[in-house]
Amino acid sequence: MISFKYRWFVFKVIIITFFFAFFGMIGSIFERKGKLMSWIAINWSKIILKIGKIKFNINGLKNIDLRKNYFFVPNHESALDIPLVFASIPMHVVSVAKIELSRIPFFGWSMIAGGHFFVDRSNHKKAMRSIEKARISMNKNPRSVFLFPEGTRSLDGKVGRFKKGGLKLAIDLGVPIVPVGIVGTNQFQSNLKKGLNIGNIELNIGKPIQTKKIKEKELLSFVEELRKKVILLKAKDVS
């Protein structure tokens, strides 16, 4: 049975999301580069985590230069991963998300206004067109990006196989890739539905990997090495 605690949390998330999304869409009329929406995403995420009484630790923030742009590549275990990433990385960051999110009233509209990228995972040709649009957009307005290379949430907590599309975009742009390990969010939803404490959550940021010298024939091996780094970070090895 779903706990009252979970229902109350979801209700508050909906109200807060509506407020921030509405404010962001109005603001985006005057600020076109997405920096306002980035500020909104960071603060929306912090409030979501706070009202859920979700405590988390950030490790490895010193590995990145907040003045530079990166592709952040975390594992994906829960819906909580999205606000966790935004709350943990104090930068102008947009996401590469599944196209279904763009259709959610207010939430999806605000993501569009914020310059996030959407990929239709069910149609390879459309997905490739979306990646090309993202490349053009990134050349015009450089910013940091985060994407879940597994393409979907892991149901068993293990890091799944990485898809190469979004990672190839980072390589084509010559933007460093930062592996990220998320620890402990896989039990988030089930615990909250039962009214239990969430547990310990960590976000471990690895060291940037330069992409400018990676060749096409090296892509598959690079993607697998990147996955191994994420697995190590998920195991709390932040070296």
Secondary structure in CASP SS format (residue, H / E / C, confidence):
PFRMAT SS
TARGET T0000
AUTHOR 0000-0000-0000
METHOD secondary structure of the structure
MODEL  1
M C 1.00
I C 1.00
S C 1.00
F H 1.00
K H 1.00
Y H 1.00
R H 1.00
W H 1.00
F H 1.00
V H 1.00
F H 1.00
K H 1.00
V H 1.00
I H 1.00
I H 1.00
I H 1.00
T H 1.00
F H 1.00
F H 1.00
F H 1.00
A H 1.00
F H 1.00
F H 1.00
G H 1.00
M H 1.00
I H 1.00
G H 1.00
S C 1.00
I C 1.00
F C 1.00
E C 1.00
R C 1.00
K C 1.00
G C 1.00
K H 1.00
L H 1.00
M H 1.00
S H 1.00
W H 1.00
I H 1.00
A H 1.00
I H 1.00
N H 1.00
W H 1.00
S H 1.00
K H 1.00
I H 1.00
I H 1.00
L H 1.00
K H 1.00
I H 1.00
G C 1.00
K C 1.00
I C 1.00
K C 1.00
F E 1.00
N E 1.00
I E 1.00
N E 1.00
G C 1.00
L H 1.00
K H 1.00
N H 1.00
I C 1.00
D C 1.00
L C 1.00
R C 1.00
K C 1.00
N C 1.00
Y C 1.00
F E 1.00
F E 1.00
V E 1.00
P E 1.00
N C 1.00
H C 1.00
E C 1.00
S C 1.00
A C 1.00
L C 1.00
D H 1.00
I H 1.00
P H 1.00
L H 1.00
V H 1.00
F H 1.00
A H 1.00
S H 1.00
I C 1.00
P C 1.00
M C 1.00
H C 1.00
V E 1.00
V E 1.00
S E 1.00
V E 1.00
A E 1.00
K E 1.00
I H 1.00
E H 1.00
L H 1.00
S H 1.00
R H 1.00
I C 1.00
P C 1.00
F C 1.00
F H 1.00
G H 1.00
W H 1.00
S H 1.00
M H 1.00
I H 1.00
A H 1.00
G C 1.00
G C 1.00
H C 1.00
F E 1.00
F E 1.00
V E 1.00
D C 1.00
R C 1.00
S C 1.00
N C 1.00
H H 1.00
K H 1.00
K H 1.00
A H 1.00
M H 1.00
R H 1.00
S H 1.00
I H 1.00
E H 1.00
K H 1.00
A H 1.00
R H 1.00
I H 1.00
S H 1.00
M H 1.00
N H 1.00
K H 1.00
N C 1.00
P C 1.00
R C 1.00
S E 1.00
V E 1.00
F E 1.00
L E 1.00
F C 1.00
P C 1.00
E C 1.00
G C 1.00
T C 1.00
R C 1.00
S C 1.00
L C 1.00
D C 1.00
G C 1.00
K C 1.00
V C 1.00
G C 1.00
R C 1.00
F C 1.00
K C 1.00
K C 1.00
G H 1.00
G H 1.00
L H 1.00
K H 1.00
L H 1.00
A H 1.00
I H 1.00
D H 1.00
L H 1.00
G C 1.00
V C 1.00
P C 1.00
I E 1.00
V E 1.00
P E 1.00
V E 1.00
G E 1.00
I E 1.00
V E 1.00
G C 1.00
T H 1.00
N H 1.00
Q H 1.00
F H 1.00
Q H 1.00
S H 1.00
N H 1.00
L H 1.00
K H 1.00
K C 1.00
G C 1.00
L C 1.00
N C 1.00
I C 1.00
G C 1.00
N C 1.00
I E 1.00
E E 1.00
L E 1.00
N E 1.00
I E 1.00
G C 1.00
K C 1.00
P C 1.00
I E 1.00
Q C 1.00
T C 1.00
K C 1.00
K C 1.00
I C 1.00
K C 1.00
E H 1.00
K H 1.00
E H 1.00
L H 1.00
L H 1.00
S H 1.00
F H 1.00
V H 1.00
E H 1.00
E H 1.00
L H 1.00
R H 1.00
K H 1.00
K H 1.00
V H 1.00
I H 1.00
L H 1.00
L H 1.00
K H 1.00
A C 1.00
K C 1.00
D C 1.00
V C 1.00
S C 1.00
END
